[in-house]
């Protein structure tokens, strides 16, 4: 039995739910090339609702140590500023 975990697994806090981990991975993967993320667009990419993304962002913000996540704007839905 191997004790080696994948890089993605070791970088995700264990306290996150599956949805929260997916959101964090999505943001981390794109933070170098994109700064602003609308909840509805993240939701579309991850097959979630914008409400689900918004409801889980608090936990994602607290768990993320390598990216900063800040609620940025509300016009046409919530926008999040993510910096690596």
Backbone as a printed PyTorch tensor [residue, N CA C, xyz], in Angstrom:
tensor([[[  0.8350,  -1.1750,   0.0000],
         [  0.0000,   0.0000,   0.0000],
         [  0.8800,   1.2380,   0.0000]],

        [[  0.6300,   2.1500,  -0.9040],
         [  1.4290,   3.3550,  -1.0330],
         [  0.9700,   4.4200,  -0.0460]],

        [[  1.9210,   5.1400,   0.5280],
         [  1.5900,   6.2300,   1.4460],
         [  1.7550,   7.5870,   0.7940]],

        [[  2.0280,   7.5950,  -0.4930],
         [  2.2190,   8.8450,  -1.2120],
         [  0.8730,   9.4180,  -1.6400]],

        [[  0.6160,  10.6600,  -1.2530],
         [ -0.6250,  11.3450,  -1.6480],
         [ -0.3270,  12.2170,  -2.8590]],

        [[ -1.3520,  12.4780,  -3.6230],
         [ -1.1520,  13.3550,  -4.7650],
         [ -0.8980,  14.7680,  -4.2810]],

        [[ -0.2610,  15.5900,  -5.1080],
         [  0.0540,  16.9700,  -4.7660],
         [ -1.2100,  17.7470,  -4.4520]],

        [[ -2.2640,  17.5460,  -5.2170],
         [ -3.5160,  18.2610,  -4.9940],
         [ -4.0870,  17.9210,  -3.6280]],

        [[ -4.0560,  16.6510,  -3.2460],
         [ -4.6060,  16.2390,  -1.9630],
         [ -3.8390,  16.8440,  -0.7960]],

        [[ -2.5190,  16.9280,  -0.9000],
         [ -1.7240,  17.4410,   0.2010],
         [ -1.8540,  18.9470,   0.3390]],

        [[ -2.2890,  19.6360,  -0.6910],
         [ -2.3990,  21.0750,  -0.6450],
         [ -3.7790,  21.5440,  -0.1850]],

        [[ -4.7330,  20.6440,  -0.0640],
         [ -6.0860,  21.0140,   0.3340],
         [ -6.2920,  20.7000,   1.8080]],

        [[ -6.7380,  21.6990,   2.5750],
         [ -7.0020,  21.4490,   3.9930],
         [ -8.0680,  20.3720,   4.1750]],

        [[ -7.8810,  19.5200,   5.1540],
         [ -8.8090,  18.4180,   5.3940],
         [-10.1680,  18.8940,   5.8790]],

        [[-10.2390,  20.1190,   6.4010],
         [-11.4940,  20.6240,   6.9510],
         [-12.4980,  21.0460,   5.8810]],

        [[-12.0720,  21.1160,   4.6300],
         [-12.9620,  21.5470,   3.5520],
         [-13.8560,  20.4080,   3.0710]],

        [[-15.0700,  20.7700,   2.7020],
         [-15.9560,  19.8000,   2.0730],
         [-15.4880,  19.5820,   0.6410]],

        [[-16.0930,  18.6220,  -0.0300],
         [-15.7250,  18.3390,  -1.4240],
         [-15.9840,  19.5570,  -2.3060]],

        [[-17.1090,  20.2300,  -2.1260],
         [-17.4260,  21.4160,  -2.9270],
         [-16.4310,  22.5380,  -2.6600]],

        [[-16.1040,  22.7640,  -1.4050],
         [-15.1520,  23.8110,  -1.0450],
         [-13.7730,  23.5220,  -1.6220]],

        [[-13.3670,  22.2680,  -1.5760],
         [-12.0740,  21.8750,  -2.1360],
         [-12.0520,  22.0940,  -3.6450]],

        [[-13.1640,  21.8060,  -4.3220],
         [-13.2340,  22.0340,  -5.7680],
         [-13.1350,  23.5160,  -6.0910]],

        [[-13.8070,  24.3500,  -5.3100],
         [-13.7480,  25.8000,  -5.5350],
         [-12.3200,  26.2990,  -5.3230]],

        [[-11.6830,  25.8860,  -4.2310],
         [-10.3180,  26.3220,  -3.9460],
         [ -9.3540,  25.8750,  -5.0370]],

        [[ -9.4680,  24.6440,  -5.4820],
         [ -8.6020,  24.1530,  -6.5650],
         [ -8.8030,  24.9660,  -7.8410]],

        [[-10.0630,  25.2590,  -8.1570],
         [-10.3850,  26.0540,  -9.3400],
         [ -9.7240,  27.4300,  -9.2570]],

        [[ -9.8500,  28.0860,  -8.1150],
         [ -9.2720,  29.4230,  -7.9520],
         [ -7.7550,  29.3800,  -7.9860]],

        [[ -7.1580,  28.4010,  -7.3240],
         [ -5.6960,  28.2700,  -7.3320],
         [ -5.1630,  28.0600,  -8.7450]],

        [[ -5.8380,  27.2230,  -9.5040],
         [ -5.3820,  26.9080, -10.8550],
         [ -5.3840,  28.1210, -11.7700]],

        [[ -6.2470,  29.0820, -11.4920],
         [ -6.4070,  30.2300, -12.3840],
         [ -5.9030,  31.5510, -11.8090]],

        [[ -5.4780,  31.5790, -10.5580],
         [ -5.0900,  32.8270,  -9.8910],
         [ -3.8900,  33.5100, -10.5440]],

        [[ -3.0350,  32.7610, -11.1970],
         [ -1.8650,  33.3620, -11.8480],
         [ -2.2330,  34.1240, -13.1190]],

        [[ -3.3260,  33.7560, -13.7500],
         [ -3.6990,  34.3760, -15.0240],
         [ -4.9770,  35.1920, -14.9640]],

        [[ -5.7080,  35.0810, -13.8680],
         [ -6.9850,  35.7840, -13.7350],
         [ -7.0920,  36.3030, -12.3070]],

        [[ -7.6350,  37.5180, -12.1340],
         [ -7.7340,  38.1130, -10.8080],
         [ -9.1590,  38.1220, -10.2800]],

        [[-10.1320,  38.3800, -11.1420],
         [-11.5160,  38.5320, -10.7030],
         [-12.3640,  37.3550, -11.1800]],

        [[-13.1820,  36.8380, -10.2720],
         [-14.0190,  35.6790, -10.5600],
         [-15.4480,  35.9770, -10.1290]],

        [[-16.3900,  35.8370, -11.0360],
         [-17.8060,  35.9760, -10.6860],
         [-18.3160,  34.6260, -10.1910]],

        [[-19.1170,  34.6820,  -9.1300],
         [-19.6500,  33.4400,  -8.5550],
         [-20.3900,  32.6090,  -9.5930]],

        [[-21.1730,  33.2600, -10.4360],
         [-21.9660,  32.4980, -11.4110],
         [-21.0800,  31.8180, -12.4580]],

        [[-19.9470,  32.4310, -12.7970],
         [-19.0500,  31.8120, -13.7840],
         [-18.2710,  30.6530, -13.1630]],

        [[-17.8680,  30.8110, -11.9050],
         [-17.2260,  29.6970, -11.1910],
         [-18.2250,  28.5460, -11.0840]],

        [[-19.4570,  28.8910, -10.7440],
         [-20.5110,  27.8820, -10.6070],
         [-20.7290,  27.1230, -11.9110]],

        [[-20.7510,  27.8410, -13.0160],
         [-20.9280,  27.1890, -14.3220],
         [-19.8000,  26.2020, -14.6000]],

        [[-18.5790,  26.5880, -14.2790],
         [-17.4260,  25.7120, -14.5300],
         [-17.4380,  24.4670, -13.6450]],

        [[-17.9680,  24.6080, -12.4360],
         [-17.9190,  23.5120, -11.4660],
         [-19.2480,  22.7820, -11.3100]],

        [[-20.1960,  23.0900, -12.1780],
         [-21.5140,  22.4540, -12.1360],
         [-22.1760,  22.6290, -10.7610]],

        [[-22.1720,  23.8840, -10.2910],
         [-22.8200,  24.2710,  -9.0430],
         [-23.6980,  25.4760,  -9.3390]],

        [[-24.4250,  25.9300,  -8.3280],
         [-25.1640,  27.1810,  -8.4650],
         [-24.3080,  28.3120,  -7.8920]],

        [[-24.5920,  29.5330,  -8.3170],
         [-23.8640,  30.6880,  -7.7880],
         [-24.0720,  30.7990,  -6.2830]],

        [[-25.2460,  30.4250,  -5.8310],
         [-25.5540,  30.4500,  -4.4010],
         [-24.6600,  29.4690,  -3.6360]],

        [[-24.4320,  28.2880,  -4.2040],
         [-23.5490,  27.3010,  -3.5710],
         [-22.1250,  27.8350,  -3.4700]],

        [[-21.6570,  28.4660,  -4.5390],
         [-20.3050,  29.0270,  -4.5290],
         [-20.2050,  30.0910,  -3.4400]],

        [[-21.1480,  31.0280,  -3.4250],
         [-21.1200,  32.0930,  -2.4330],
         [-21.2060,  31.5760,  -1.0070]],

        [[-22.0320,  30.5690,  -0.7840],
         [-22.2080,  30.0130,   0.5530],
         [-20.9520,  29.3060,   1.0560]],

        [[-20.1280,  28.8210,   0.1500],
         [-18.9220,  28.0860,   0.5330],
         [-17.6630,  28.9390,   0.5450]],

        [[-17.7400,  30.1490,   0.0380],
         [-16.5400,  30.9820,  -0.0720],
         [-15.9510,  31.3830,   1.2800]],

        [[-16.7600,  31.5270,   2.3030],
         [-16.2290,  31.8670,   3.6260],
         [-15.2400,  30.8240,   4.1190]],

        [[-15.6170,  29.5780,   4.0150],
         [-14.7320,  28.4850,   4.4300],
         [-13.4980,  28.4130,   3.5400]],

        [[-13.6810,  28.6640,   2.2490],
         [-12.5570,  28.6430,   1.3120],
         [-11.5780,  29.7750,   1.6580]],

        [[-12.1070,  30.9670,   1.9520],
         [-11.2570,  32.1010,   2.3280],
         [-10.4200,  31.7670,   3.5560]],

        [[-11.0340,  31.1630,   4.5610],
         [-10.3270,  30.8200,   5.7960],
         [ -9.2700,  29.7440,   5.5860]],

        [[ -9.5390,  28.7970,   4.7160],
         [ -8.6390,  27.6640,   4.5120],
         [ -7.4810,  27.9810,   3.5730]],

        [[ -7.6750,  28.9320,   2.6730],
         [ -6.6500,  29.2370,   1.6690],
         [ -5.4780,  29.9630,   2.3190]],

        [[ -4.2960,  29.3830,   2.2060],
         [ -3.1050,  30.0310,   2.7550],
         [ -2.1940,  30.5660,   1.6600]],

        [[ -2.3650,  30.0760,   0.4510],
         [ -1.4840,  30.4810,  -0.6370],
         [ -2.1380,  31.4600,  -1.6010]],

        [[ -3.4180,  31.7290,  -1.4360],
         [ -4.1180,  32.7420,  -2.2360],
         [ -4.9670,  33.5940,  -1.3000]],

        [[ -5.0850,  34.8720,  -1.6470],
         [ -5.9580,  35.7720,  -0.9040],
         [ -7.2600,  35.9070,  -1.6710]],

        [[ -8.3720,  35.7660,  -0.9750],
         [ -9.6910,  35.8470,  -1.5950],
         [-10.4650,  36.9410,  -0.8840]],

        [[-10.9520,  37.8950,  -1.6640],
         [-11.6720,  39.0330,  -1.1010],
         [-12.9430,  39.2900,  -1.8980]],

        [[-14.0460,  39.4770,  -1.1820],
         [-15.2920,  39.8280,  -1.8560],
         [-15.0910,  41.2160,  -2.4410]],

        [[-15.3490,  41.3670,  -3.7360],
         [-14.9630,  42.5800,  -4.4280],
         [-16.1450,  43.4120,  -4.9070]],

        [[-17.1180,  42.8260,  -5.5270],
         [-18.2110,  43.6080,  -6.0840],
         [-19.5050,  42.8300,  -6.1380]],

        [[-20.6070,  43.5680,  -6.3320],
         [-21.9260,  42.9450,  -6.3240],
         [-22.7350,  43.1870,  -7.5900]],

        [[-22.2710,  44.0310,  -8.4760],
         [-23.0670,  44.2930,  -9.6830],
         [-23.0960,  43.0440, -10.5510]],

        [[-24.2660,  42.6650, -10.9710],
         [-24.4560,  41.4480, -11.7830],
         [-23.9430,  40.2080, -11.0620]],

        [[-24.0890,  40.1570,  -9.7550],
         [-23.6400,  39.0210,  -8.9840],
         [-22.3510,  39.3240,  -8.2440]],

        [[-21.9890,  38.4560,  -7.3260],
         [-20.8080,  38.6740,  -6.5110],
         [-19.5470,  38.3700,  -7.3050]],

        [[-18.5620,  39.2510,  -7.1740],
         [-17.2580,  39.0690,  -7.7890],
         [-16.2410,  38.8980,  -6.6660]],

        [[-15.3000,  38.0010,  -6.8770],
         [-14.2440,  37.7370,  -5.8990],
         [-12.9050,  38.1010,  -6.5180]],

        [[-12.0660,  38.8230,  -5.7550],
         [-10.7130,  39.1320,  -6.1900],
         [ -9.7940,  38.0880,  -5.5690]],

        [[ -9.0380,  37.4150,  -6.4020],
         [ -8.1460,  36.3380,  -5.9430],
         [ -6.7280,  36.6780,  -6.3820]],

        [[ -5.8210,  36.7300,  -5.4160],
         [ -4.4080,  36.9990,  -5.7310],
         [ -3.5490,  35.8980,  -5.1420]],

        [[ -2.5640,  35.4950,  -5.9190],
         [ -1.6690,  34.4100,  -5.4830],
         [ -0.4590,  34.9820,  -4.7880]]])
